[in-house]
């Protein structure tokens, strides 16, 4: 769909992705109205001040746990981008039902409110941790994916379509390793959980690109996954703080050595569509949808993991990407 001129509701809009998306939308979608929906009035106030001259921004204080408030915020919206989540792994482990209420029940509220208010398109943000989850955060995001994808069955009588994007940790976002290493660099010593650890590398701009691709191409039920490079965390440490001492402190509860974006089981219904992989739903209602995707089925047993990736960033490339080279 043509998103320029649309009214877009962005849940979790004061987060790292929200700021990046708003900057892009204000630049590229001058005829659109962006509604920022989040529960922290202080962050909203700071964001309003940052974008004080922008007439196309609206701010709604609310929580995705509150369906009635969410429904009110969606009235008249064409598109919903669902980025609201509890995402700190340890906080989710310690407060499990709080994570369930935000990430699981909140996603169901997104589906219900979008259908009830006639929203045309929903794109929800997911994570590599939803794939073979080993912590509660990942389990709640797996539930979110299932709720969003299956929401298309409930939307069969309406024009609403729902899909997901799935990617790994975003470079420089709150809670990621880059700001941690920046703080530790000032202290003169880095900490590393395991020297074997690998991660996918995606920037905020690339994450916004992926959401825009989904908005322009989804017909409902897909999970869009970007083709992105991998990095070794020891290489990132060397790029950011060459020669600095490193303490290996051991892997944390709920942490993986390597990221997984597509499993071998998922690959049976996944398409290679150029710059992205697209996981297609395995539901009867999908047969009624047009197949827009031109691509190749993946080979049997294919999996997309950060340690088996064929595209790697060197230390120099990491340093350049961080602006230090």
N, C-alpha and C positions, 0 to 999 in steps of 0.2 A: 504494500500500500504506500501511497505518497504521504510521508509523515510531516512534510512541511505544511503548516496550517492546522495540524492536529492539536488537540488538547491532550497533554501527556501528564499522567499522574505518576510520580516517582516515589515509591515507598523507600524508607531508609535514605532519603535524599540528602541528608547532611553528612553522610559518610564519604569515604575516599572516592568510591565509584560515583556517588551522587554529584560531587563537585566536578569531577571530570566530565560527566555527561552533561551537566548544566552548561559548563563552559563551551562544549562542542555544540550543544543545541542553540545557544545564544548566537554563536558564530554562523552556523550552517542552516538553522531553521528559524529565520527571522519572523515568520508568520505564525509560529507555534506558540502556545501558552504552556508553561511548565508549572505544575503544581508539586511543590516539595512537601511530602508527608513524612513526619517523624515525630518522636515522642519527647525530644529534648528541646525545650524552648530556648535554652542558652545557645546551643549550636545553631538553631534557626536564626536567632538574633545576630549572631556573628556572621552567618551566611548572608543575611539580608544586608548587613553593613558592607560586606565584600562586593555584593552585586547591587549596590544602592541605586544605580542609575538605570537598571533594567526594568522596563515596564511590563515585560512578559512573564515575570515570575510571580507566583502566588505561594503562600506558606500556610500549611494546615498542621496544627499540633494534634496528634492523634497516635494511636497504637493499633497495629494490625490485629491485636487480640480483641479489639473492640469493633465488632462487625458493624454496628449501627453508625459509628463515626466514620469507618472506612467507606460504608455505602454512601454516606453524605458526601464525602470527599470525591467519590467517583462519579457523582451525578454530572452528566454532560461531558465526561472524558471519553476520548476516542481510544487511547492507548494507556496501558498500565505497565510500567517496568517495576518489577517487584525485587527490590534489593535489600529490604529490611530483614535483619536476622540477628540472633545471638550467635556469634562466631568464635569467641575465645574458647578454645578447647577445654582448658582447665575450669573456666567459669561454668561451662555447660556440664562438665562432670560433677561439679560440686552442687550445682543447682539444676538437677535434671528436668524437673517438671516445668521450671521457668523456660528452659530451652524448648521443651515440647510445646508450651503454650504459644511461644513466638514463632518458632520455625515450622511447626506442624499445624496447629490450629489456625495460626495466622495465615498460612497458605490456603487452607480450606476456606477461610473468610475471603481471601482474594478471589478464589474461583466463584463462590456464591455471589459476592457483591458485583463482580464483573458481569456475570450472566444476568443478574437482576436489573442492573442499570444499563445494559445494552452496550458495554464496552466492546469495541471491535477486536482488539488484540491485546493479549497479555504475554509478556516475556519475563520469566523468572530467572534469577541468577542462582546457579548451583555451583558445586565445588568438586574437585577431585576426591575430597574426603567422603563424598556420597558413594563412591565406588568401593565395594568390599570394605564397608566401614569398620573401623576398629575403636571408635570412640562415639560418644553420644551425639556430638555435633554432626559427625558424618551420618549417623543413623537418622537424625532428624532431617537432614538435607536429602537423604535417599527418600524418606517419606514425602518431602516436598515435591521432588521430581515425580513420584508416582501420582500424587494428588493433582498436580498441574497437568500432566499428560492425560490422565483418566478424566480430568475435568471436561475434555472435549466431548466425551460421551454425554455428559449432562447438558452440554451446550448445543446438542444436535438440533434443537428446535430454534436456535437463535443464530445470530451472525458472529458470535464470539468465538475466537480461536485462541488456544493457549499452547505455549511451547517454552522450552528452557534453553539456556546456554550453560555450559559447564567448563570451568577452567581452574587452573591451580592458583597458588598464592600470587598475588599481584605485587610486583616489585615496588617497594617503598610505601605500601599501604600500612595503615595502623596495625601493629601486631606482627608485621613481617620481619624477616631477619635483617633487612637493610638498615632500618632505623635503630635496631638493637646494636648492630655492628658500629654504626656511627657514634652511638653513646659510649660504647666500650672502647672505641678507638681513642677517645679523649682520656679514658682512664688508663690506657697503656697495655691492655690485655683483653683478648677475645675469648669467648666461650663457645665451644662447639659440642653438640650432643654426640655426634658420631662422624668419623672421618670418611665413612663410605657413603654418606647421605648425598642424594641427588634430588634436584627439583626442576620442574618446568619453569620457564622464564616468560612472563607476560607482563606488559606494561598496562597502565590504566588506559592509555589511548587505544591499545589493541583490544582491550576488554570492551571499550565503547564501540569500536569497529565491529566486533562480534555481535553485540546487541543490535546495532543498526542493520547488519546483514540478516539477522533473524527477523527483524521488523519488516524488512523488504521482501523476504522470501518464504517465511513460514506459512504453512496452510493448516497447522494445528497438530500437536502431538510429537513434534521432533525435539531432539536434544542436540544442539549445535556445539561442536567441540573444535577449537582452533588448532591448526598445525603450528606448533611453537617449538623453540629450541629447549634443550636441557642444559643444566649447569651442575657442576660439582660444588658443593657448599665450601669445600676447602679452597677451591679456585676463587670463589667470591670473596672469601676472607683475605686471600692473598692480593686480590685486585683492590680491595678497599684499604687494607692495612699491611702492605708488604713488610715482611720481616718481624711483625709484631708477635709476641708470644701467644700461644693458643692453649687453653685448658680444655681437654675433652672431659665432659661432665656426665656423659651417659644419656641414652635416649630417654625421653620423658614419657610418662604414661599417655597412651592414646596417640603416640607419634609413629609414623612410618619411616622406614629408611628411604623408600622411593615412592613417588606419586604414580597413581594409576588413573588414566582418563577413559580408557576403554578396556573392558575385559574380553577374554576370548569368547565367552558366552554372548556378550553383546555384539561382538563383531559379526555374528551370523545375520544380524539385521541392521547393519551399519553400512553406509555408502561413503566412498571417497569422492567428495564433490569439489575437488580442487584445493582451495585454501582451507577447507574445513572438512571434518568428518561429520556425518549426520546420522545419529541413531534414530531409526524409524520405530514407531510403536508397534507392538505385536497385539493389536486389538482388532476385532471384527469391523468396528466402525471405520478403521483406516482405509478399508477397501473402497469406501464411498468417496474418498478424497482424491483430488487430482494429484498425480505424481509429477511434481515439478522438477525433481532432482535428476540431473544428468551426471552420472558418475559410474564408478565401478564398484561392484561388491568387493569386500575385503577377503583376502585369502583365509582359508580355514585355520582357526586357531590364532589369528592375529590379535595382539594386544598392544595397547599404546601406553607405555610406561616410561618414566623419566630415565631409568637406567638402560633401557633397550632402544631408546630413541637413536635415530641416525644423524640428528642435527644437534651439535654441541657448540657451546660458546667457550672460547678460550679465555684465559685470564686477561689478555689485552682487549678482547672484544667486550668483556664484562666491564673493564675499566672505562672503555670508551662509552659504553651504554650508560654508565653511571655519571658521565660527564667529567671523569677524572683523568681522561687520556687525551 
